[in-house]
């Protein structure tokens, strides 16, 4: 019974923290791609991450176009998530500083791959269901995904009017995600 409770608790904590880390990483990505911050989705990301990032901004400055305080906040959350996963999923393992920091960085990289995987998949589905339809979601998805899709479009032409670049990028993201040496407990 305790094992099932731990599994359920581990799933819940992992899901909630991973989703919030994705929102924090999305904040960084939106700033890197110069997204429209009047967009409701951008506003949501900005509002849900503003307070903790502003606290870190007092001691950690931005660097060029990179929101370093948000990246550090994401790393802190990833580290906390790894420690919770170790405590609930692998009893007997105590806190391990260096491996946990490396795993937290790899976890963030995996979450970025997952984020792009799903945003590209959603963008492709939306283009099939309602092509040439404007919405705040399509605008943000295009802004986020275009830096990854554009170079692939330059190499792989459309075939019969079908753009295969999302498929190629999704496969590449999945390969990269699987190549990251993150232990199975933290995936």
N, CA, C and O of each residue as an XYZ file, in Angstrom:
748
protein
N       0.828     -1.196      0.000
C       0.000      0.000      0.000
C       0.866      1.252      0.000
O       0.571      2.219     -0.703
N       1.941      1.231      0.795
C       2.823      2.396      0.867
C       3.504      2.618     -0.481
O       3.701      3.758     -0.902
N       3.866      1.516     -1.162
C       4.526      1.634     -2.460
C       3.606      2.320     -3.475
O       4.053      3.175     -4.239
N       2.331      1.950     -3.483
C       1.380      2.580     -4.397
C       1.179      4.053     -4.061
O       1.052      4.891     -4.954
N       1.153      4.358     -2.774
C       1.015      5.750     -2.346
C       2.226      6.558     -2.778
O       2.082      7.679     -3.267
N       3.416      6.002     -2.605
C       4.633      6.686     -3.058
C       4.624      6.908     -4.558
O       5.013      7.973     -5.035
N       4.173      5.889     -5.313
C       4.122      6.036     -6.768
C       3.152      7.136     -7.185
O       3.446      7.939     -8.070
N       1.994      7.159     -6.535
C       1.012      8.193     -6.869
C       1.527      9.579     -6.488
O       1.384     10.536     -7.249
N       2.122      9.674     -5.310
C       2.681     10.954     -4.860
C       3.833     11.389     -5.754
O       3.944     12.565     -6.099
N       4.689     10.446     -6.131
C       5.808     10.740     -7.022
C       5.298     11.244     -8.367
O       5.828     12.216     -8.905
N       4.278     10.593     -8.911
C       3.695     11.024    -10.181
C       3.136     12.438    -10.071
O       3.387     13.277    -10.936
N       2.390     12.699     -9.020
C       1.753     14.001     -8.844
C       2.790     15.111     -8.689
O       2.703     16.141     -9.357
N       3.763     14.906     -7.817
C       4.795     15.922     -7.590
C       5.612     16.128     -8.861
O       5.893     17.264     -9.243
N       5.990     15.036     -9.513
C       6.788     15.128    -10.733
C       6.038     15.878    -11.828
O       6.622     16.705    -12.528
N       4.760     15.594    -11.976
C       3.964     16.246    -13.017
C       3.816     17.738    -12.745
O       4.043     18.556    -13.637
N       3.440     18.095    -11.532
C       3.217     19.506    -11.201
C       4.514     20.309    -11.312
O       4.533     21.378    -11.922
N       5.590     19.797    -10.727
C       6.857     20.529    -10.801
C       7.394     20.590    -12.231
O       7.915     21.623    -12.650
N       7.273     19.501    -12.976
C       7.743     19.506    -14.367
C       6.972     20.514    -15.206
O       7.561     21.218    -16.025
N       5.671     20.589    -15.012
C       4.880     21.567    -15.760
C       5.296     22.997    -15.421
O       5.366     23.853    -16.303
N       5.572     23.252    -14.146
C       5.990     24.602    -13.774
C       7.394     24.908    -14.307
O       7.661     26.032    -14.733
N       8.276     23.933    -14.287
C       9.611     24.128    -14.866
C       9.484     24.427    -16.354
O      10.221     25.263    -16.878
N       8.569     23.763    -17.037
C       8.340     24.033    -18.461
C       7.874     25.470    -18.659
O       8.297     26.129    -19.608
N       7.014     25.960    -17.782
C       6.566     27.352    -17.880
C       7.741     28.303    -17.683
O       7.850     29.310    -18.383
N       8.617     27.990    -16.735
C       9.803     28.823    -16.507
C      10.708     28.800    -17.736
O      11.209     29.842    -18.159
N      10.919     27.619    -18.308
C      11.740     27.513    -19.517
C      11.078     28.206    -20.704
O      11.755     28.779    -21.558
N       9.762     28.149    -20.747
C       9.035     28.843    -21.807
C       9.242     30.346    -21.701
O       9.296     31.037    -22.718
N       9.356     30.853    -20.497
C       9.656     32.280    -20.304
C      10.987     32.632    -20.963
O      11.098     33.652    -21.642
N      11.986     31.793    -20.764
C      13.303     32.031    -21.362
C      13.207     31.960    -22.889
O      13.756     32.809    -23.592
N      12.516     30.955    -23.387
C      12.396     30.774    -24.833
C      11.634     31.935    -25.458
O      12.031     32.439    -26.509
N      10.549     32.363    -24.830
C       9.772     33.478    -25.368
C      10.613     34.739    -25.473
O      10.453     35.510    -26.419
N      11.504     34.960    -24.518
C      12.374     36.134    -24.583
C      13.433     35.967    -25.659
O      13.792     36.935    -26.328
N      13.941     34.746    -25.835
C      14.963     34.508    -26.855
C      14.431     34.710    -28.273
O      15.145     35.208    -29.143
N      13.175     34.321    -28.501
C      12.600     34.433    -29.850
C      11.854     35.752    -30.047
O      11.224     35.964    -31.083
N      11.928     36.634    -29.054
C      11.277     37.951    -29.118
C       9.783     37.818    -29.391
O       9.243     38.442    -30.304
N       9.134     36.998    -28.586
C       7.694     36.792    -28.730
C       6.935     38.055    -28.346
O       7.447     38.916    -27.631
N       5.722     38.142    -28.829
C       4.844     39.256    -28.503
C       4.353     39.080    -27.064
O       3.601     38.151    -26.770
N       4.780     39.973    -26.175
C       4.416     39.819    -24.772
C       3.033     40.367    -24.463
O       2.607     40.339    -23.308
N       2.329     40.861    -25.460
C       0.922     41.230    -25.250
C       0.016     40.038    -25.485
O      -1.173     40.090    -25.172
N       0.562     38.970    -26.028
C      -0.191     37.748    -26.265
C      -0.642     37.178    -24.919
O       0.138     37.179    -23.967
N      -1.881     36.692    -24.817
C      -2.378     36.162    -23.538
C      -1.537     35.000    -22.996
O      -1.385     34.863    -21.782
N      -1.004     34.185    -23.865
C      -0.180     33.062    -23.407
C       1.130     33.592    -22.823
O       1.584     33.117    -21.783
N       1.725     34.559    -23.479
C       2.941     35.181    -22.947
C       2.660     35.841    -21.612
O       3.475     35.755    -20.694
N       1.527     36.493    -21.493
C       1.158     37.131    -20.238
C       0.995     36.111    -19.120
O       1.410     36.346    -17.985
N       0.387     34.976    -19.453
C       0.243     33.904    -18.460
C       1.617     33.442    -17.980
O       1.854     33.333    -16.777
N       2.520     33.170    -18.919
C       3.870     32.714    -18.562
C       4.570     33.766    -17.715
O       5.203     33.447    -16.709
N       4.450     35.017    -18.130
C       5.112     36.107    -17.414
C       4.572     36.244    -15.990
O       5.344     36.373    -15.039
N       3.252     36.216    -15.848
C       2.631     36.418    -14.529
C       2.921     35.265    -13.569
O       3.108     35.488    -12.373
N       2.959     34.028    -14.087
C       3.167     32.884    -13.192
C       4.622     32.709    -12.778
O       4.911     31.961    -11.844
N       5.537     33.384    -13.454
C       6.956     33.244    -13.111
C       7.574     34.538    -12.599
O       8.741     34.551    -12.209
N       6.825     35.602    -12.595
C       7.368     36.924    -12.285
C       7.975     37.023    -10.885
O       9.118     37.457    -10.742
N       7.240     36.633     -9.869
C       7.700     36.846     -8.491
C       9.010     36.120     -8.172
O       9.952     36.764     -7.709
N       9.109     34.811     -8.398
C      10.379     34.155     -8.046
C      11.555     34.616     -8.911
O      12.684     34.712     -8.430
N      11.288     34.896    -10.178
C      12.376     35.352    -11.053
C      12.827     36.752    -10.642
O      14.022     37.045    -10.676
N      11.903     37.611    -10.258
C      12.288     38.955     -9.809
C      13.113     38.908     -8.528
O      14.008     39.732     -8.339
N      12.823     37.957     -7.649
C      13.634     37.799     -6.444
C      15.069     37.431     -6.821
O      16.023     37.989     -6.278
N      15.211     36.502     -7.741
C      16.557     36.109     -8.178
C      17.241     37.207     -8.984
O      18.467     37.315     -8.973
N      16.455     38.017     -9.679
C      17.023     39.081    -10.504
C      17.778     40.108     -9.657
O      18.655     40.808    -10.163
N      17.440     40.198     -8.378
C      18.139     41.132     -7.488
C      19.605     40.753     -7.289
O      20.444     41.618     -7.036
N      19.910     39.464     -7.404
C      21.291     39.006     -7.195
C      21.940     38.424     -8.448
O      23.164     38.316     -8.521
N      21.130     38.053     -9.423
C      21.660     37.466    -10.658
C      21.209     38.329    -11.834
O      20.007     38.459    -12.068
N      22.135     38.918    -12.572
C      21.742     39.773    -13.695
C      21.435     38.964    -14.961
O      21.837     37.809    -15.105
N      20.718     39.611    -15.856
C      20.514     39.046    -17.196
C      21.842     39.094    -17.935
O      22.714     39.896    -17.602
N      21.995     38.244    -18.927
C      23.187     38.270    -19.757
C      22.736     38.286    -21.205
O      22.176     37.316    -21.716
N      22.992     39.410    -21.852
C      22.562     39.652    -23.234
C      21.072     39.390    -23.360
O      20.265     40.071    -22.727
N      20.702     38.412    -24.170
C      19.286     38.120    -24.399
C      18.792     36.987    -23.495
O      17.633     36.582    -23.588
N      19.647     36.484    -22.638
C      19.319     35.339    -21.799
C      18.781     35.796    -20.450
O      19.376     36.643    -19.784
N      17.661     35.230    -20.063
C      17.078     35.492    -18.751
C      17.714     34.522    -17.754
O      17.122     33.507    -17.388
N      18.920     34.854    -17.327
C      19.693     33.981    -16.443
C      18.959     33.720    -15.117
O      18.979     32.586    -14.639
N      18.310     34.726    -14.503
C      17.572     34.413    -13.272
C      16.492     33.344    -13.477
O      16.289     32.499    -12.606
N      15.810     33.374    -14.603
C      14.792     32.347    -14.878
C      15.448     30.981    -15.082
O      14.921     29.966    -14.626
N      16.588     30.952    -15.761
C      17.298     29.679    -15.934
C      17.759     29.118    -14.591
O      17.647     27.916    -14.347
N      18.274     29.979    -13.728
C      18.711     29.535    -12.404
C      17.508     29.038    -11.599
O      17.598     28.029    -10.901
N      16.388     29.746    -11.699
C      15.180     29.307    -11.003
C      14.730     27.941    -11.514
O      14.353     27.075    -10.724
N      14.768     27.744    -12.828
C      14.430     26.435    -13.392
C      15.379     25.352    -12.911
O      14.960     24.227    -12.638
N      16.651     25.690    -12.809
C      17.643     24.726    -12.313
C      17.387     24.385    -10.849
O      17.495     23.224    -10.454
N      17.050     25.385    -10.045
C      16.734     25.136     -8.630
C      15.515     24.218     -8.515
O      15.515     23.274     -7.725
N      14.479     24.500     -9.305
C      13.284     23.648     -9.280
C      13.607     22.232     -9.747
O      13.102     21.261     -9.183
N      14.443     22.113    -10.772
C      14.832     20.787    -11.264
C      15.618     20.027    -10.196
O      15.424     18.825    -10.010
N      16.495     20.729     -9.505
C      17.271     20.104     -8.429
C      16.335     19.617     -7.317
O      16.493     18.505     -6.811
N      15.371     20.445     -6.943
C      14.391     20.048     -5.919
C      13.603     18.828     -6.391
O      13.356     17.903     -5.617
N      13.212     18.832     -7.656
C      12.471     17.701     -8.218
C      13.304     16.421     -8.169
O      12.792     15.357     -7.820
N      14.574     16.523     -8.515
C      15.460     15.355     -8.467
C      15.561     14.832     -7.021
O      15.522     13.622     -6.795
N      15.690     15.740     -6.053
C      15.792     15.317     -4.653
C      14.499     14.642     -4.186
O      14.537     13.659     -3.447
N      13.355     15.179     -4.624
C      12.075     14.553     -4.271
C      11.967     13.190     -4.933
O      11.518     12.233     -4.303
N      12.369     13.086     -6.187
C      12.340     11.796     -6.877
C      13.234     10.779     -6.172
O      12.867      9.611     -6.039
N      14.409     11.225     -5.720
C      15.306     10.321     -4.992
C      14.676      9.881     -3.676
O      14.767      8.711     -3.303
N      14.038     10.814     -2.971
C      13.453     10.491     -1.665
C      12.259      9.556     -1.800
O      12.114      8.623     -1.009
N      11.401      9.793     -2.792
C      10.184      8.993     -2.933
C      10.374      7.763     -3.816
O       9.774      6.717     -3.567
N      11.207      7.889     -4.844
C      11.328      6.807     -5.821
C      12.461      5.855     -5.547
O      12.427      4.712     -6.002
N      13.466      6.295     -4.815
C      14.620      5.448     -4.524
C      14.989      5.593     -3.051
O      16.006      6.206     -2.725
N      14.169      5.033     -2.158
C      14.483      5.153     -0.732
C      15.867      4.585     -0.445
O      16.282      3.593     -1.043
N      16.559      5.216      0.461
C      17.900      4.785      0.793
C      18.967      5.661      0.150
O      20.111      5.689      0.605
N      18.594      6.375     -0.908
C      19.524      7.314     -1.527
C      19.390      8.646     -0.824
O      18.293      9.198     -0.729
N      20.480      9.155     -0.339
C      20.460     10.460      0.303
C      20.711     11.543     -0.734
O      20.942     11.243     -1.906
N      20.667     12.796     -0.309
C      20.968     13.893     -1.225
C      22.390     13.774     -1.761
O      23.335     13.555     -1.003
N      22.527     13.917     -3.055
C      23.822     13.847     -3.715
C      23.980     15.124     -4.516
O      23.256     15.351     -5.485
N      24.932     15.962     -4.107
C      25.025     17.295     -4.693
C      25.425     17.281     -6.161
O      24.644     17.721     -7.005
N      26.600     16.799     -6.491
C      27.085     16.894     -7.874
C      26.278     16.075     -8.868
O      25.906     16.603     -9.916
N      25.989     14.808     -8.586
C      25.145     14.093     -9.548
C      23.767     14.728     -9.694
O      23.204     14.746    -10.789
N      23.226     15.244     -8.606
C      21.890     15.848     -8.665
C      21.886     17.122     -9.497
O      20.917     17.382    -10.210
N      22.940     17.921     -9.424
C      23.019     19.131    -10.256
C      23.110     18.740    -11.725
O      22.443     19.333    -12.572
N      23.941     17.735    -12.029
C      24.046     17.266    -13.423
C      22.712     16.711    -13.892
O      22.293     16.986    -15.016
N      22.035     15.931    -13.047
C      20.735     15.388    -13.411
C      19.703     16.490    -13.583
O      18.827     16.387    -14.443
N      19.793     17.545    -12.777
C      18.857     18.667    -12.909
C      19.046     19.370    -14.249
O      18.069     19.744    -14.897
N      20.300     19.551    -14.667
C      20.566     20.167    -15.977
C      20.034     19.273    -17.090
O      19.413     19.757    -18.036
N      20.276     17.965    -16.978
C      19.773     17.030    -17.984
C      18.243     16.983    -17.981
O      17.621     16.848    -19.034
N      17.646     17.094    -16.803
C      16.177     17.124    -16.711
C      15.622     18.348    -17.443
O      14.625     18.253    -18.159
N      16.284     19.511    -17.254
C      15.844     20.718    -17.953
C      15.981     20.538    -19.468
O      15.102     20.958    -20.221
N      17.066     19.923    -19.915
C      17.252     19.681    -21.355
C      16.173     18.744    -21.888
O      15.652     18.944    -22.986
N      15.844     17.729    -21.110
C      14.777     16.806    -21.513
C      13.439     17.524    -21.583
O      12.652     17.286    -22.499
N      13.177     18.402    -20.620
C      11.914     19.145    -20.630
C      11.845     20.110    -21.821
O      10.771     20.315    -22.388
N      12.973     20.697    -22.198
C      12.986     21.565    -23.385
C      12.674     20.738    -24.634
O      11.899     21.171    -25.487
N      13.269     19.556    -24.742
C      12.959     18.678    -25.881
C      11.475     18.310    -25.895
O      10.835     18.332    -26.947
N      10.932     17.973    -24.722
C       9.512     17.634    -24.630
C       8.628     18.828    -24.982
O       7.613     18.682    -25.663
N       9.022     20.003    -24.511
C       8.258     21.216    -24.815
C       8.191     21.439    -26.320
O       7.113     21.653    -26.875
N       9.341     21.389    -26.977
C       9.349     21.580    -28.425
C       8.624     20.453    -29.148
O       7.946     20.699    -30.146
N       8.752     19.230    -28.666
C       8.036     18.104    -29.264
C       6.536     18.394    -29.308
O       5.896     18.273    -30.353
N       5.991     18.775    -28.161
C       4.545     18.994    -28.089
C       4.109     20.281    -28.785
O       3.034     20.312    -29.384
N       4.910     21.340    -28.725
C       4.500     22.567    -29.417
C       4.501     22.365    -30.926
O       3.618     22.874    -31.617
N       5.477     21.633    -31.443
C       5.513     21.366    -32.889
C       4.365     20.443    -33.282
O       3.733     20.645    -34.319
N       4.097     19.439    -32.464
C       2.980     18.536    -32.740
C       1.651     19.291    -32.735
O       0.820     19.097    -33.623
N       1.453     20.145    -31.745
C       0.204     20.923    -31.674
C       0.098     21.879    -32.857
O      -0.977     22.034    -33.437
N       1.211     22.522    -33.218
C       1.190     23.439    -34.360
C       0.842     22.690    -35.646
O       0.063     23.188    -36.458
N       1.408     21.506    -35.837
C       1.112     20.724    -37.037
C      -0.362     20.315    -37.060
O      -1.016     20.411    -38.098
N      -0.881     19.864    -35.933
C      -2.295     19.480    -35.874
C      -3.212     20.673    -36.130
O      -4.211     20.554    -36.840
N      -2.869     21.823    -35.550
C      -3.692     23.019    -35.758
C      -3.660     23.450    -37.224
O      -4.652     23.960    -37.743
N      -2.533     23.248    -37.885
C      -2.450     23.638    -39.299
C      -3.294     22.722    -40.172
O      -3.747     23.140    -41.238
N      -3.517     21.482    -39.745
C      -4.367     20.579    -40.509
C      -5.839     20.826    -40.215
O      -6.675     20.765    -41.116
N      -6.161     21.108    -38.944
C      -7.557     21.270    -38.550
C      -8.114     22.612    -39.021
O      -9.201     22.671    -39.597
N      -7.377     23.671    -38.777
C      -7.860     24.999    -39.178
C      -6.703     25.798    -39.786
O      -6.128     26.665    -39.129
N      -6.371     25.500    -41.036
C      -5.250     26.214    -41.663
C      -5.567     27.699    -41.856
O      -6.714     28.091    -42.071
N      -4.518     28.499    -41.773
C      -4.615     29.952    -41.970
C      -5.583     30.612    -40.997
O      -6.135     31.670    -41.299
N      -5.791     30.015    -39.854
C      -6.656     30.578    -38.822
C      -5.771     31.237    -37.777
O      -4.841     30.605    -37.277
N      -6.037     32.487    -37.436
C      -5.235     33.175    -36.431
C      -5.831     32.984    -35.045
O      -7.044     33.074    -34.858
N      -4.975     32.726    -34.096
C      -5.341     32.718    -32.682
C      -4.065     33.048    -31.903
O      -2.964     32.909    -32.436
N      -4.202     33.477    -30.670
C      -2.996     33.736    -29.874
C      -2.098     32.505    -29.761
O      -0.874     32.626    -29.737
N      -2.705     31.326    -29.693
C      -1.916     30.094    -29.573
C      -1.107     29.839    -30.841
O       0.071     29.492    -30.761
N      -1.726     30.009    -32.016
C      -0.978     29.765    -33.256
C       0.150     30.774    -33.416
O       1.222     30.430    -33.915
N      -0.078     32.004    -33.001
C       0.972     33.021    -33.110
C       2.168     32.665    -32.230
O       3.312     32.764    -32.674
N       1.916     32.256    -31.000
C       3.006     31.885    -30.089
C       3.698     30.618    -30.578
O       4.926     30.541    -30.563
N       2.929     29.632    -31.008
C       3.538     28.391    -31.500
C       4.444     28.662    -32.691
O       5.542     28.113    -32.776
N       3.991     29.504    -33.609
C       4.820     29.837    -34.770
C       6.103     30.537    -34.319
O       7.189     30.220    -34.806
N       5.982     31.471    -33.408
C       7.154     32.217    -32.931
C       8.156     31.298    -32.235
O       9.364     31.441    -32.422
N       7.666     30.370    -31.447
C       8.549     29.458    -30.715
C       9.204     28.449    -31.659
O      10.408     28.207    -31.572
N       8.424     27.868    -32.550
C       8.899     26.741    -33.351
C       9.652     27.137    -34.615
O      10.469     26.359    -35.108
N       9.402     28.299    -35.139
C      10.006     28.684    -36.418
C      11.539     28.639    -36.407
O      12.126     28.223    -37.407
N      12.223     29.050    -35.314
C      13.689     28.931    -35.337
C      14.192     27.498    -35.501
O      15.296     27.298    -36.008
N      13.420     26.504    -35.091
C      13.816     25.113    -35.306
C      13.375     24.590    -36.670
O      14.083     23.798    -37.292
N      12.215     25.029    -37.131
C      11.668     24.495    -38.380
C      12.282     25.127    -39.626
O      12.443     24.450    -40.642
N      12.624     26.403    -39.564
C      13.133     27.119    -40.735
C      14.371     26.468    -41.349
O      14.398     26.267    -42.564
N      15.406     26.127    -40.557
C      16.583     25.503    -41.184
C      16.269     24.164    -41.848
O      16.863     23.828    -42.873
N      15.343     23.400    -41.275
C      14.982     22.101    -41.845
C      14.205     22.301    -43.140
O      14.372     21.539    -44.092
N      13.361     23.318    -43.178
C      12.623     23.622    -44.410
C      13.571     23.985    -45.548
O      13.280     23.718    -46.714
N      14.704     24.593    -45.207
C      15.686     24.939    -46.223
C      16.354     23.719    -46.834
O      16.836     23.770    -47.965
N      16.384     22.611    -46.080
C      17.041     21.393    -46.554
C      16.038     20.421    -47.172
O      16.306     19.816    -48.210
N      14.886     20.280    -46.526
C      13.874     19.329    -47.000
C      12.717     20.108    -47.626
O      11.986     20.806    -46.923
N      12.550     19.993    -48.935
C      11.458     20.741    -49.578
C      10.098     20.108    -49.268
O      10.017     18.956    -48.843
N       9.047     20.874    -49.486
C       7.696     20.331    -49.330
C       7.452     19.324    -50.444
O       7.898     19.515    -51.575
N       6.753     18.268    -50.120
C       6.459     17.213    -51.089
C       4.953     17.176    -51.286
O       4.205     16.821    -50.376
N       4.521     17.545    -52.474
C       3.090     17.555    -52.766
C       2.329     18.515    -51.877
O       1.171     18.268    -51.541
N       2.966     19.603    -51.494
C       2.329     20.587    -50.633
C       2.370     20.226    -49.156
O       1.805     20.938    -48.325
N       3.037     19.122    -48.824
C       3.122     18.683    -47.436
C       4.497     19.044    -46.873
O       5.527     18.640    -47.414
N       4.497     19.803    -45.788
C       5.726     20.227    -45.124
C       6.149     19.138    -44.149
O       5.461     18.882    -43.160
N       7.276     18.497    -44.425
C       7.760     17.407    -43.576
C       8.715     17.873    -42.483
O       9.178     17.064    -41.680
N       9.014     19.172    -42.446
C       9.968     19.664    -41.448
C       9.519     19.401    -40.007
O      10.369     19.074    -39.179
N       8.226     19.525    -39.658
C       7.846     19.196    -38.273
C       8.153     17.739    -37.912
O       8.594     17.455    -36.799
N       7.924     16.833    -38.838
C       8.203     15.427    -38.578
C       9.695     15.196    -38.348
O      10.082     14.474    -37.428
N      10.523     15.807    -39.181
C      11.977     15.654    -39.043
C      12.457     16.226    -37.714
O      13.269     15.605    -37.027
N      11.964     17.397    -37.351
C      12.386     18.027    -36.095
C      11.892     17.223    -34.899
O      12.627     17.067    -33.924
N      10.675     16.713    -34.949
C      10.150     15.899    -33.849
C      10.994     14.642    -33.659
O      11.309     14.270    -32.529
N      11.357     13.991    -34.753
C      12.196     12.796    -34.661
C      13.565     13.161    -34.086
O      14.088     12.449    -33.229
N      14.145     14.264    -34.556
C      15.450     14.705    -34.043
C      15.374     15.028    -32.553
O      16.281     14.674    -31.800
N      14.307     15.695    -32.118
C      14.140     16.007    -30.698
C      14.032     14.736    -29.863
O      14.592     14.653    -28.770
N      13.317     13.762    -30.378
C      13.170     12.503    -29.643
C      14.505     11.769    -29.552
O      14.816     11.180    -28.517
N      15.294     11.800    -30.622
C      16.623     11.176    -30.593
C      17.504     11.882    -29.560
O      18.164     11.224    -28.756
N      17.518     13.218    -29.579
C      18.325     13.969    -28.615
C      17.882     13.658    -27.191
O      18.715     13.459    -26.307
N      16.581     13.617    -26.971
C      16.053     13.337    -25.637
C      16.490     11.959    -25.154
O      16.818     11.783    -23.981
N      16.493     10.988    -26.057
C      16.900      9.632    -25.666
C      18.406      9.506    -25.477
O      18.874      8.622    -24.759
N      19.159     10.386    -26.116
C      20.615     10.350    -25.962
C      21.091     11.001    -24.663
O      22.216     10.759    -24.226
N      20.249     11.817    -24.051
C      20.634     12.466    -22.798
C      20.763     11.389    -21.708
O      19.833     10.613    -21.486
N      21.915     11.349    -21.034
C      22.142     10.276    -20.057
C      21.452     10.534    -18.710
O      22.107     10.612    -17.671
N      20.152     10.661    -18.747
C      19.367     10.898    -17.534
C      18.817      9.562    -17.030
O      18.169      8.844    -17.791
N      19.063      9.213    -15.762
C      18.543      7.937    -15.244
C      17.028      7.863    -15.406
O      16.330      8.876    -15.367
N      16.538      6.638    -15.590
C      15.124      6.408    -15.851
C      14.194      6.940    -14.801
O      13.065      7.317    -15.115
N      14.632      6.983    -13.553
C      13.789      7.488    -12.462
C      13.408      8.949    -12.681
O      12.341      9.380    -12.243
N      14.271      9.719    -13.357
C      14.058     11.159    -13.484
C      13.450     11.560    -14.832
O      13.245     12.753    -15.060
N      13.162     10.646    -15.704
C      12.645     10.988    -17.034
C      11.273     11.510    -16.965
O      10.688     11.846    -17.995
